[in-house]
Amino acid sequence: MKKFKTFLFNSSILIITSLILRVVGLYFNSYISNNISTEAFGIFQLISSVYAFGITLASAGINLATTRIIAEELALNNAGCVKKVAVKAILLSLFCGIFASIIILLNSNFILETCFHGKVNISIIYMICIALPFISMSSAINGFFTAIRKVYKNATSQFIEQFIKIVSIAYLFSLFLPLTIENACFSLILGDLISELGSFLYLFILYYFDKNIYKVKSKCSSKENYTKKLLGISIPVALTSYIRSGLSTVKQLIIPSSLEKSGIACSIALSTYGVISGMSMQIIMFPILFISSFSSLLIPEFSRYYAKKDYKRINGVSKFVLILTTLFSISCSVLIYAFANKLSFIIFKNAECAYYLKILSPVIIFIYIDNVVDSILKGINVQVRVMVINIIDLLFTITIIYFLVPVLGINGYIASIYISEIFNFSLSLGLLYIELRKQRKN
């Protein structure tokens, strides 16, 4: 009962935190879109895609490996080993962050000219490279707090990060008025860099005091090679994540080019991409905070069940969670479709956003359920196959975008979103069904 109350408390903390941050983030995106051109917004979405790829290079697998191993050690009453695992995870994340920065820096010319269409200068690349090691180490520390059921510390760091980001970007915008594309993107990335540094410093201070609690409790009697164990989880996840993130970045970068091939001018293609990706999808993904906050906590819980071979509990909890998620996702889809015009006007004051919001609202059902299914699969040690499914999905989607969008234009892009999400959802749910059937036989 105590563990269940802790789970509910942590879920509530994450949901409330995510809700507040998502509302603030949504309105801050509205502030950004009202102060920069839609073309600049489109370029920023492209920069964000490359940035996301860098973050994947820097931290893929670290958070999951840290969470799973610490959760398993606590489930097996090896509390004294927690600090040892955490230290090794942070050092590993630092190495990965530096490695990712070097990769991005070596390819800076290609990224600037091909990916960013020559619209920004190399300072953007430098700032991304500085941020990556700190983001990676923050990811490891977040995994530590998730595993020991102290997610409220992750939550407070997110508040601090968002506050610093908003203040920094608003101040930088005021310095560069009127905003050009280059100045707007520079302000946005510099503001993000400052916030990431502040968030890491705060998390590290919290971690410094927490790790000593486990040092006092008991010494680590386990002879496990935790570096090897961390690498055993993080490397397969990282390799598949690199492929997935690289393909995802390619996917985002070829969308404006494919739209151009359909006969749309470059500036209009970037603007349309900005409206769909930066506005409509922001609203569509807003309610998922309730799902993602809850599902992130499922990973350590299912890891504990898996470590104890409690297959009956895994089956029962999986069914219950999926039923709740299905009901919630259908409700969100209906509500977003019904209030598309009001939501678009209140948040972005953009009629085009409402049009795409109505078209894309049914895809919510597949996105939300898939999010929970993936978390369950990661908790029962099937994370590599989850990533393989995502890679197959991205290859399939890139092919569709490359061939369909130049012919059908924006309708082809919309079709690719539907095909991608339904395809990914079907494969993930099928994998979960197979795994649960295996466990029922044990």
C-alpha positions in Angstrom: 0.0 0.0 0.0 2.9 2.4 0.9 4.5 1.7 -2.5 1.2 2.4 -4.3 0.7 5.7 -2.4 4.2 6.7 -3.4 3.5 5.8 -7.0 0.3 7.9 -6.9 2.1 10.8 -5.3 4.9 10.7 -7.9 2.4 10.4 -10.7 0.5 13.4 -9.3 3.6 15.5 -9.0 4.7 14.7 -12.6 1.2 15.4 -14.0 0.8 18.7 -12.2 4.3 19.7 -13.1 3.9 18.7 -16.7 0.5 20.4 -16.9 1.9 23.7 -15.6 5.0 23.6 -17.8 3.1 22.5 -20.9 0.6 25.4 -20.5 3.4 27.9 -19.9 5.4 26.4 -22.8 2.3 26.5 -25.1 1.7 30.2 -24.4 5.4 30.9 -24.6 5.5 29.3 -28.1 2.6 31.6 -28.9 4.6 34.5 -27.7 7.5 33.4 -29.9 5.3 32.8 -33.0 3.9 36.3 -32.6 7.3 37.9 -32.4 9.0 36.1 -35.3 8.0 35.2 -38.8 6.5 31.8 -39.7 9.6 31.3 -41.9 11.9 31.9 -38.9 9.6 29.5 -36.9 10.1 26.9 -39.6 13.9 27.3 -39.5 13.8 27.0 -35.7 11.9 23.7 -36.0 14.7 22.5 -38.3 17.3 23.6 -35.8 15.3 21.8 -33.1 15.4 18.6 -35.1 19.2 18.7 -35.3 19.4 19.7 -31.6 17.2 16.7 -30.8 19.5 14.4 -32.7 22.5 15.8 -30.8 20.7 15.1 -27.5 20.0 11.5 -28.6 23.7 11.1 -29.4 24.6 12.5 -26.0 22.1 10.7 -23.8 20.4 7.8 -25.5 20.0 4.9 -23.2 21.6 6.6 -20.2 18.3 7.6 -18.4 16.7 4.2 -19.0 19.8 2.2 -18.0 20.2 4.3 -14.8 16.5 4.0 -13.8 16.3 0.2 -14.5 19.5 -0.9 -12.8 18.9 1.2 -9.6 15.3 0.1 -9.5 16.3 -3.5 -9.8 19.0 -3.2 -7.1 16.5 -1.6 -4.7 14.0 -4.4 -5.5 16.7 -6.9 -4.6 17.6 -5.0 -1.4 21.0 -3.9 -2.6 20.6 -0.2 -1.6 24.3 0.2 -0.9 25.0 -0.2 -4.6 22.9 2.8 -5.7 25.6 5.4 -5.3 28.1 3.2 -7.3 25.6 2.9 -10.2 24.8 6.6 -10.2 28.4 7.7 -10.3 29.3 5.4 -13.1 26.2 6.5 -15.0 27.1 10.2 -14.7 30.6 9.7 -15.9 29.4 7.6 -18.8 26.9 10.4 -19.7 29.6 13.0 -19.6 31.7 11.0 -22.1 28.7 10.5 -24.4 27.9 14.2 -24.2 31.4 15.2 -25.2 31.4 12.6 -28.0 28.1 14.0 -29.4 29.4 17.6 -29.4 32.5 16.6 -31.4 30.3 14.8 -34.0 28.1 17.9 -34.4 31.0 20.2 -34.6 32.8 18.2 -37.2 29.7 18.3 -39.4 28.9 22.0 -38.8 29.3 23.2 -42.4 27.0 20.5 -43.8 24.4 21.2 -41.1 24.5 25.0 -41.7 24.2 24.9 -45.5 22.1 21.8 -46.1 20.0 21.5 -43.0 19.5 25.1 -42.1 19.4 26.4 -45.7 22.2 28.9 -44.8 19.8 31.0 -42.8 21.9 31.1 -39.5 25.6 31.2 -38.6 27.9 28.8 -36.8 27.2 30.3 -33.3 24.1 28.1 -33.2 26.3 25.0 -33.6 28.7 26.1 -30.9 25.8 26.6 -28.4 24.3 23.2 -29.1 27.7 21.6 -28.6 28.2 23.3 -25.2 24.8 22.2 -24.0 25.0 18.5 -24.9 27.3 17.2 -22.1 25.2 19.0 -19.5 21.9 17.6 -20.9 23.4 14.1 -20.9 24.5 14.3 -17.3 21.1 15.7 -16.3 19.5 12.8 -18.0 21.5 10.3 -15.8 20.6 12.2 -12.6 16.9 12.3 -13.6 17.1 8.5 -14.0 18.6 8.3 -10.5 15.7 10.3 -9.0 13.1 8.4 -10.9 14.4 5.0 -9.7 14.5 6.1 -6.0 10.9 7.5 -6.3 11.9 11.1 -5.8 10.6 12.5 -9.1 9.5 15.7 -7.4 13.2 16.7 -7.6 13.1 16.2 -11.4 9.9 18.3 -11.4 11.4 21.2 -9.5 14.4 21.2 -11.9 12.0 21.5 -14.9 10.3 24.5 -13.3 13.7 26.2 -12.9 14.8 25.3 -16.4 11.6 26.7 -17.9 11.7 29.9 -15.9 15.3 30.6 -16.9 14.5 29.8 -20.5 11.5 32.2 -20.7 13.3 35.1 -18.9 16.5 34.6 -21.0 14.7 34.4 -24.4 12.4 37.3 -23.6 15.4 39.5 -22.6 17.3 38.5 -25.7 14.3 39.2 -28.0 14.2 42.7 -26.5 17.9 43.3 -27.3 17.6 42.3 -31.0 14.3 44.0 -32.0 13.4 44.0 -34.9 14.1 40.3 -35.1 15.7 38.8 -38.2 15.7 35.0 -38.8 19.3 34.7 -37.6 18.8 36.9 -34.4 15.5 35.0 -33.5 17.1 31.6 -33.7 20.3 32.8 -31.9 18.1 34.1 -29.0 16.1 30.9 -28.8 19.1 28.5 -28.7 21.1 30.7 -26.3 18.1 30.9 -24.0 17.9 27.1 -24.1 21.6 26.8 -23.4 21.4 29.0 -20.3 18.4 27.1 -19.0 20.1 23.7 -19.4 23.2 24.9 -17.5 21.0 26.2 -14.7 19.0 23.0 -14.5 22.1 20.8 -14.4 23.7 22.8 -11.6 20.5 22.5 -9.5 20.1 18.7 -10.2 23.7 18.0 -9.4 23.4 19.8 -6.0 20.3 17.7 -5.1 22.1 14.5 -6.3 25.2 15.3 -4.3 23.3 15.2 -1.0 21.0 12.3 -1.9 23.8 9.9 -3.0 25.3 10.0 0.5 22.1 8.6 2.0 22.8 5.3 0.2 26.5 5.4 1.2 25.4 5.6 4.9 22.8 2.8 4.6 25.1 0.0 3.6 28.1 -0.9 1.6 27.8 -2.4 -1.9 28.2 -6.1 -1.4 27.3 -7.0 -5.0 30.1 -8.0 -7.3 28.2 -6.9 -10.4 30.2 -5.0 -13.0 27.9 -2.0 -13.2 29.8 -0.3 -16.0 29.3 -3.4 -18.1 25.6 -3.6 -17.0 25.0 0.1 -17.8 26.6 -0.4 -21.2 24.6 -3.6 -21.7 21.4 -1.6 -21.6 22.5 1.8 -22.9 24.6 0.6 -25.9 21.8 -1.3 -27.7 19.3 1.4 -26.9 21.9 4.1 -27.9 22.7 2.4 -31.3 19.1 2.0 -32.2 18.4 5.5 -30.9 21.1 7.0 -33.0 19.6 5.3 -36.1 16.1 6.4 -35.1 17.1 9.9 -34.3 19.2 10.3 -37.4 16.3 9.0 -39.5 13.9 11.3 -37.6 16.1 14.3 -38.3 16.3 13.3 -42.0 12.5 13.0 -42.0 12.0 16.5 -40.6 14.6 18.0 -42.9 13.2 16.5 -46.1 9.7 17.7 -45.4 10.2 21.3 -46.5 12.3 20.1 -49.5 9.6 17.7 -50.6 7.0 20.4 -50.2 9.1 22.6 -52.5 9.2 19.8 -55.1 5.4 19.8 -55.2 5.5 23.4 -56.5 5.4 25.4 -53.2 7.9 28.2 -52.8 10.7 27.7 -50.2 9.4 30.4 -47.8 5.8 29.1 -48.0 7.0 25.5 -47.5 8.9 26.5 -44.3 5.9 28.5 -43.1 3.5 25.6 -43.6 5.9 23.2 -41.9 6.2 25.7 -39.0 2.4 25.9 -38.6 1.9 22.1 -38.6 4.9 21.1 -36.6 5.3 24.2 -34.3 1.6 25.0 -33.7 -1.0 22.2 -34.6 1.2 19.4 -33.3 2.0 21.4 -30.1 -1.7 21.5 -29.3 -2.3 17.8 -30.2 0.6 16.7 -28.0 -0.5 18.9 -25.1 -2.8 16.3 -23.3 -0.1 13.6 -23.7 1.6 15.1 -20.6 -1.0 13.2 -18.5 0.1 10.0 -20.3 3.8 10.6 -20.5 4.1 11.6 -16.8 2.3 8.4 -15.8 4.0 6.2 -18.3 7.5 7.3 -17.3 6.9 5.9 -13.8 5.7 2.6 -15.3 9.3 1.8 -16.4 10.8 1.4 -12.9 7.6 -0.2 -11.6 7.5 -2.8 -14.4 11.3 -3.3 -13.9 10.7 -4.2 -10.3 8.0 -6.7 -11.3 10.3 -8.1 -14.0 13.2 -8.5 -11.5 10.9 -10.4 -9.1 9.4 -12.4 -12.1 5.9 -11.3 -11.0 4.4 -12.0 -14.4 0.8 -12.0 -13.1 1.2 -8.4 -11.9 2.7 -7.4 -15.2 -0.3 -8.8 -17.1 -2.9 -7.3 -14.8 -1.4 -3.8 -14.6 -0.8 -3.7 -18.4 -4.5 -4.4 -19.2 -5.7 -1.8 -16.6 -3.4 0.9 -17.9 -4.2 0.3 -21.5 -8.0 0.5 -20.9 -7.6 3.8 -19.1 -5.3 5.2 -21.8 -7.7 4.2 -24.6 -10.6 6.0 -22.9 -8.5 9.1 -22.3 -7.1 9.3 -25.8 -10.5 9.0 -27.4 -11.9 11.8 -25.2 -8.9 14.1 -26.1 -9.4 13.4 -29.8 -13.1 14.4 -29.7 -12.5 17.5 -27.6 -9.6 18.8 -29.7 -11.6 18.4 -32.9 -14.7 20.1 -31.3 -12.7 23.1 -30.0 -10.0 23.4 -32.7 -11.1 26.9 -33.8 -11.1 28.3 -30.3 -7.9 26.6 -29.2 -6.0 27.9 -32.3 -7.3 31.4 -31.9 -6.7 31.7 -28.2 -3.2 30.2 -28.3 -1.8 31.1 -31.7 -4.4 33.4 -33.4 -3.9 31.4 -36.6 -6.8 30.0 -38.6 -4.5 27.7 -40.6 -3.5 26.0 -37.4 -7.2 25.2 -36.6 -7.6 23.6 -40.1 -4.7 21.2 -39.6 -5.8 20.6 -36.0 -9.1 19.2 -37.1 -7.5 17.0 -39.7 -4.9 15.5 -37.3 -7.0 15.1 -34.2 -7.9 11.4 -34.8 -4.2 10.5 -34.8 -4.1 11.3 -31.1 -5.6 7.9 -30.2 -2.6 6.0 -31.8 0.1 8.4 -30.5 -1.1 8.3 -26.9 -1.7 4.5 -26.6 1.7 3.8 -28.3 3.4 6.0 -25.7 2.2 3.8 -22.8 2.8 0.5 -24.7 6.5 1.6 -25.3 6.9 2.3 -21.6 5.6 -1.1 -20.6 7.9 -2.8 -23.1 10.9 -0.9 -21.8 10.1 -1.9 -18.2 10.1 -5.6 -19.1 13.4 -5.5 -20.9 12.2 -5.3 -24.5 13.6 -1.8 -25.1 15.8 -2.8 -28.1 12.9 -4.3 -30.0 10.9 -1.1 -29.3 13.6 0.9 -30.9 13.8 -1.4 -33.9 10.1 -0.9 -34.5 10.7 2.8 -34.4 13.5 2.5 -36.9 11.4 0.5 -39.3 8.6 3.0 -38.9 10.9 5.9 -39.8 12.4 4.2 -42.8 8.8 3.5 -44.0 7.8 7.1 -43.3 10.8 8.7 -45.0 10.0 6.7 -48.1 6.4 7.9 -48.1 7.5 11.5 -47.6 10.1 11.3 -50.3 7.8 9.9 -53.0 4.3 11.0 -51.9 4.8 14.6 -50.7 6.3 15.9 -54.0 3.2 14.5 -55.8 0.4 15.4 -53.3 2.0 18.3 -51.5 0.7 19.1 -48.0 -1.9 16.3 -48.3 0.9 13.8 -48.7 2.6 15.1 -45.6 -0.7 14.7 -43.6 -1.1 11.2 -45.0 2.5 10.4 -43.9 1.7 11.4 -40.3 -1.3 9.0 -40.2 0.5 6.1 -41.9 3.5 6.5 -39.6 1.6 6.6 -36.3 -0.8 3.8 -37.2 2.0 1.6 -38.4 4.1 2.2 -35.3 1.2 1.6 -33.0 0.2 -1.7 -34.6 3.8 -3.1 -34.4 4.2 -2.0 -30.7 0.9 -3.4 -29.6 1.5 -6.6 -31.4 4.9 -7.0 -29.7 3.3 -6.3 -26.3 0.6 -9.0 -27.0 3.3 -11.5 -27.8 5.3 -10.7 -24.7 2.3 -10.9 -22.4 1.3 -14.3 -23.9 4.8 -15.6 -23.2 4.6 -14.5 -19.6 1.2 -16.0 -19.1 2.7 -19.4 -19.9 5.4 -19.0 -17.2 
